[in-house]
Amino acid sequence: MAALPVYRWRLAPDGYATRRQLRARNLRPGGQDVAAQLERPRRRRGPLVAYLYRVDLAKPVRPMTAARWAALAKANAARRICPRCRRDAGYVIPTSLGTCVPCAYPGPDGSEGNT
């Protein structure tokens, strides 16, 4: 397997882009392999690496269909439901807590917060 070309940070030639740069142009890698990589040196640690893809081989982003919008809305709604009290918290439940804030920090009398 041939080694990837490695470029220093901000010195990649035209025609290459990261995933984020492709997305900003409404493109996606489209199944192509990584074409090159960028390396940004750091002190006392290994370099930061960013993978580059060829822009000429990139494909347009697939449009969102009604079914994909519905699935995304359902997934986001599920992230708002507290697994303990089964109520809609009104915000995305933090994974660090695993439950809504009133369930994670009940009042001293055992009640669920001040809400």
C-alpha positions as CSV (number, residue, x, y, z in Angstrom):
1,M,0.0,0.0,0.0
2,A,1.4,3.4,-1.0
3,A,1.9,6.0,1.7
4,L,-0.3,9.0,1.7
5,P,1.2,12.4,0.8
6,V,1.7,14.5,3.9
7,Y,1.4,18.3,3.9
8,R,2.1,20.8,6.6
9,W,-0.8,22.7,8.2
10,R,-2.3,25.3,5.8
11,L,0.0,24.2,2.9
12,A,-2.2,21.7,1.1
13,P,-2.4,22.2,-2.7
14,D,-5.6,23.3,-4.4
15,G,-8.0,20.5,-5.2
16,Y,-7.9,18.9,-1.7
17,A,-10.3,19.5,1.1
18,T,-11.3,18.1,4.5
19,R,-14.7,16.7,5.2
20,R,-15.8,20.0,6.8
21,Q,-14.5,22.0,3.8
22,L,-16.4,19.7,1.4
23,R,-19.6,20.1,3.5
24,A,-19.2,23.9,3.3
25,R,-19.3,23.5,-0.5
26,N,-22.4,21.1,-0.3
27,L,-20.2,18.1,-1.2
28,R,-19.3,14.8,0.4
29,P,-16.4,12.4,-0.1
30,G,-18.7,10.0,-2.0
31,G,-16.9,6.8,-1.1
32,Q,-13.4,7.9,-2.2
33,D,-10.4,6.9,-0.1
34,V,-8.3,9.5,1.7
35,A,-6.1,11.2,-0.8
36,A,-3.6,13.0,1.5
37,Q,-3.2,14.2,5.0
38,L,-2.3,17.4,6.8
39,E,-0.2,17.4,9.9
40,R,0.0,20.2,12.4
41,P,2.9,19.9,14.8
42,R,2.3,20.2,18.5
43,R,4.7,20.5,21.5
44,R,5.2,17.4,23.6
45,R,2.5,15.4,21.7
46,G,2.0,13.8,18.3
47,P,0.9,16.0,15.5
48,L,-2.8,16.8,14.8
49,V,-3.8,15.0,11.6
50,A,-6.6,16.0,9.1
51,Y,-7.5,13.8,6.2
52,L,-7.9,15.3,2.8
53,Y,-10.1,14.2,-0.1
54,R,-10.0,15.2,-3.7
55,V,-12.6,17.9,-4.6
56,D,-13.0,16.7,-8.2
57,L,-14.1,13.2,-7.1
58,A,-16.5,14.6,-4.4
59,K,-20.2,14.1,-4.9
60,P,-23.1,16.4,-4.0
61,V,-24.7,16.1,-0.6
62,R,-27.9,14.0,-0.7
63,P,-31.0,16.1,-0.1
64,M,-33.0,15.6,3.0
65,T,-36.3,13.7,2.3
66,A,-39.5,14.0,4.3
67,A,-38.8,10.6,5.9
68,R,-35.2,11.6,6.9
69,W,-36.5,14.9,8.4
70,A,-39.1,12.9,10.4
71,A,-36.5,10.4,11.6
72,L,-34.2,13.2,12.7
73,A,-37.0,14.9,14.6
74,K,-37.9,11.6,16.3
75,A,-34.3,11.0,17.3
76,N,-33.9,14.5,18.7
77,A,-37.2,14.2,20.6
78,A,-36.0,11.0,22.2
79,R,-32.9,12.8,23.5
80,R,-35.2,15.1,25.5
81,I,-37.2,12.4,27.3
82,C,-35.9,11.6,30.8
83,P,-35.5,7.8,31.3
84,R,-36.5,8.1,35.0
85,C,-39.6,10.3,35.1
86,R,-40.5,9.9,31.3
87,R,-41.2,13.6,30.9
88,D,-40.0,15.9,28.2
89,A,-37.2,17.9,29.8
90,G,-37.4,20.8,27.3
91,Y,-33.7,20.3,26.6
92,V,-31.3,17.6,25.5
93,I,-30.6,15.4,28.5
94,P,-26.8,15.6,29.3
95,T,-25.1,12.2,28.9
96,S,-23.0,13.0,32.0
97,L,-26.2,13.0,34.1
98,G,-28.3,10.4,32.2
99,T,-31.5,12.0,33.6
100,C,-33.1,15.4,33.7
101,V,-31.7,17.9,36.2
102,P,-34.6,17.5,38.8
103,C,-34.2,13.7,38.8
104,A,-30.4,13.9,39.0
105,Y,-30.5,16.5,41.9
106,P,-33.7,15.9,43.9
107,G,-34.5,18.3,46.7
108,P,-33.6,17.5,50.4
109,D,-37.2,16.3,51.1
110,G,-37.1,13.8,48.2
111,S,-39.1,16.0,45.8
112,E,-37.8,16.5,42.3
113,G,-36.3,19.9,42.3
114,N,-38.1,23.2,42.4
115,T,-40.1,22.8,39.1
